[in-house]
Amino acid sequence: MTSATPKPPLPSRTPPSPLPPDKVQEAVEARDVLAAALTRAGIQLPAMDVRTPWPVTDDSEAGRDTRYALVHLGVCSAPVALALAAVIVDGAGR
């Protein structure tokens, strides 16, 4: 009988990179404006959130301007996706 080998530890998540407060506030305001517009159109995306980008781990982005916080729209059901598409098409036709 062989002894069980210990499993390696699970990787830990790297904490998000700190962004200037104005970048995060901009994303929060954009999320709120979009949520209000969707509500007026009768659509709700329940998982909308604001996220910050992962930190730069190599030199590929060194020297670039501060990145934006991201408005994460989350997932939605097929009927909500179709309603969202219809609102976009209707608005684009104006």
C-alpha positions as CSV (number, residue, x, y, z in Angstrom):
1,M,0.0,0.0,0.0
2,T,1.4,3.4,-1.0
3,S,1.0,6.5,1.1
4,A,-1.0,9.3,-0.5
5,T,1.1,12.2,-1.8
6,P,0.0,15.5,-0.5
7,K,-1.9,17.7,-3.0
8,P,-0.3,21.0,-3.9
9,P,-1.9,24.0,-2.4
10,L,-4.6,25.8,-4.4
11,P,-3.4,28.9,-6.2
12,S,-4.3,32.1,-4.4
13,R,-6.0,34.9,-6.3
14,T,-3.9,37.9,-6.9
15,P,-5.5,41.0,-5.4
16,P,-6.8,43.6,-7.9
17,S,-4.5,46.4,-8.7
18,P,-5.2,49.7,-6.9
19,L,-6.7,52.3,-9.2
20,P,-7.1,56.0,-8.5
21,P,-10.5,56.6,-6.9
22,D,-11.7,58.6,-9.9
23,K,-11.3,55.6,-12.2
24,V,-13.4,53.4,-9.9
25,Q,-16.0,56.2,-9.3
26,E,-16.3,56.7,-13.1
27,A,-17.1,53.0,-13.5
28,V,-19.6,53.1,-10.6
29,E,-21.4,56.0,-12.2
30,A,-21.4,54.4,-15.7
31,R,-22.8,51.2,-14.2
32,D,-25.6,53.2,-12.4
33,V,-26.5,55.2,-15.6
34,L,-26.6,51.9,-17.6
35,A,-28.7,50.2,-15.0
36,A,-31.2,53.1,-14.9
37,A,-31.4,53.1,-18.8
38,L,-32.0,49.4,-18.8
39,T,-34.6,49.7,-16.1
40,R,-36.5,52.3,-18.2
41,A,-36.4,49.8,-21.1
42,G,-37.8,47.1,-18.8
43,I,-34.6,45.1,-18.5
44,Q,-32.6,44.2,-15.4
45,L,-29.1,42.7,-15.4
46,P,-28.9,41.4,-11.8
47,A,-25.2,40.7,-11.8
48,M,-23.9,44.2,-12.8
49,D,-20.8,45.0,-10.9
50,V,-17.6,47.1,-11.0
51,R,-14.3,45.3,-11.1
52,T,-10.7,46.5,-11.2
53,P,-8.2,45.0,-13.6
54,W,-5.6,42.5,-12.5
55,P,-2.2,43.9,-11.7
56,V,0.4,44.0,-14.4
57,T,2.7,41.1,-13.9
58,D,5.2,41.8,-16.7
59,D,6.6,44.7,-18.6
60,S,4.0,44.5,-21.5
61,E,2.0,47.4,-20.0
62,A,4.8,49.3,-18.2
63,G,4.6,53.0,-18.8
64,R,1.0,53.0,-19.9
65,D,-1.6,55.2,-18.5
66,T,-3.7,54.0,-15.6
67,R,-6.2,51.4,-16.7
68,Y,-10.0,51.8,-16.2
69,A,-12.1,50.0,-13.7
70,L,-14.5,47.7,-15.6
71,V,-18.3,47.6,-15.6
72,H,-19.0,43.8,-15.5
73,L,-22.5,43.1,-16.9
74,G,-22.6,39.5,-15.6
75,V,-24.8,36.8,-17.2
76,C,-28.5,36.9,-18.1
77,S,-31.1,34.5,-19.3
78,A,-31.9,34.1,-23.0
79,P,-35.2,36.1,-22.8
80,V,-33.3,39.0,-21.2
81,A,-30.6,38.8,-23.8
82,L,-33.2,38.9,-26.6
83,A,-35.0,41.9,-24.9
84,L,-31.7,43.7,-24.6
85,A,-30.9,43.0,-28.3
86,A,-34.4,44.3,-29.3
87,V,-33.9,47.5,-27.3
88,I,-30.5,48.1,-28.9
89,V,-31.8,47.5,-32.5
90,D,-34.8,49.7,-31.8
91,G,-32.5,52.5,-30.5
92,A,-30.0,52.1,-33.4
93,G,-32.9,52.5,-35.9
94,R,-33.7,56.0,-34.6
